Amino acid sequence: MVYVRAGRPKTPVLYGPEERFHIGGSKILRQSASDVLTIVAAGVTLFEALKAYDQLKAAGITVRIIDLYSIAPLDRNTLVDSAQSTHGRILTVEDHYAHGGLGDAVLNAVAAEGIKVHKLAVREIPHSGKPEELVNHYGIGVRSIVEAATQFIK
């Protein structure tokens, strides 16, 4: 199974050529013992989540960031362990409709554990535009992540 996304804005390189990605895996990119929320993203929204991490940290809110690069199968153990360490809360961010994407996969994987999941996703028919404009318009950009995270932890 292979997934390739051809249309993508310029983004920083996160992983070197030696990095391994196992089917069914994920990578924790940011974490601390005082994290109050787990943010799960993949692809374009991962970069938005990393920017939100910096803003939240500057505001005194520590969060965990997971790159959920494999959605089927899903790294359930990392999700559950992270959520249990962050007060049972996961915020998912995806450039996909709310139905049938990353957020639903995460919710289905952790629901039996009593973990609360809030999903940021595209909720209307998408249109063309510049990548930064689109993530902001559809509520999956850094500003929306910071707002959702702040509300979720209250």
N, C-alpha and C positions, 0 to 999 in steps of 0.2 A: 504494500500500500504506500502510495506517495502522494504528497500534496504540494503543489507549487502555486504561489501567488505571484503573478507577473506585474500587476499594477500596484505600485506601492510608493509612498513618498520617501524621500531620503531620510534615513534614520541612522543613528549611531550603531556601530557594530558592538554587539553584546558578547558574542562568543567567538573564540578563536577556531581555527580549522581543526584543532585536535579535540574539540569538545564532542562528546558522544550524546546522542539523543535516542533513548530506547523507547520502543513502542510501549505505551502504558506508563510513561514517566512524566515527570515535571521537574522544575528547578525553582528552588527558593532563592530569589535574588536579593531580598532585603529581609532582615529579621533581627529582633532583639528580645530579651527576656521581658520587656515591658510593653510589647505590642498589644493593642486593644482591638484590632480588627485585621482580618486577612483579606487582601484584595487579590482576586484571581483574574488574570487576563491572558491574552495570547495575540500574537501578531501586532498589528498597528496599535491596538489599545494597550498593549503592554508598555509601550513607550509613553503613552498618556498616564498610565498608572505610576510609572517611575517618576514622572514630573510631579504628579500629585503627591507621591511619597515625600519629595523634597519640600513641597509647600506645607504638608501636614507636619513634618518633622520640625520645620521652622516655627510652627504654631504650637509646638509641644505635644503633638499627637504622634505616637509611634505606631506604625502599621507594618504588617508583613506583606511582601509582594511575591506571588507565585506565578511563574510562567507555565501555564498549563498547555504545553505544546502538543500533547497527545490527549484528544478528547474521547477517542474510542480505540482501545480501552482507556479508562480514566485511572489516574493515580489516587484512588480513594483513600489509602492510608495516609498520604501526605496531607490531603485536604482535611480529613478528620482530625489528625494530630495537630495541625496548624489551627484549625477552628477551636479546638478544645483549649489551646494555649492562648487564644485571643477572645475569651469570653463568649465562645459559641457563636461567633459572627463571621460571615463571609459576604463580601461585596464582589459581584462578578461584573466584568466590563467586556462587552463584545461588539464588534462591528457586524452584527447579524441581527435578524429579527429576534424578539424575545422568546418566541416559540421555537423549540427544537434545536437550540444552539448550546453554547457553552454553559450559560446560566442554568438551563433546564438539566443539562447533564450533571452539573455540580449539585443542584438541588436534589435530583434523584439519588445521587450517590451518598448524600449526607443526611437526608431527611429523617431516617430512622434513629439518628443520634440526637435529635432535638436541636440541631444547629439551625440558626436563622440565616436565611440567604436573601439578599436584596440584589436584584438584577438591573443593571444599566444596559440597555440594548436599543436597537433601532425599533421605533414603534410606529412608523408611518412609511409610506412608499418612498424609497430613496430617490434622489435626483442627482444629477451630475454637478460637480463643483470641485474646487480645490480641496485637497485632503484635510487641511486644517479647518477650513470652513465647514466641511461636512461633519467632522467629529464634534465640533461645537454645536452645530445646528441640530444634530440628532441626540445630543445629551450624553455623549460617550467620551468627551474630552476632559482635559485636566480640571477645568472649572467645575464640571458636573460631578466628577469623581470626588473632589474635595468637599463639595456641598453634600453629596450623598453620604460620604464617610462621616462627616461632622454630625449630620442628623442621625445617622444609624447608631452612633455610639452614645447618644444622649439617652 
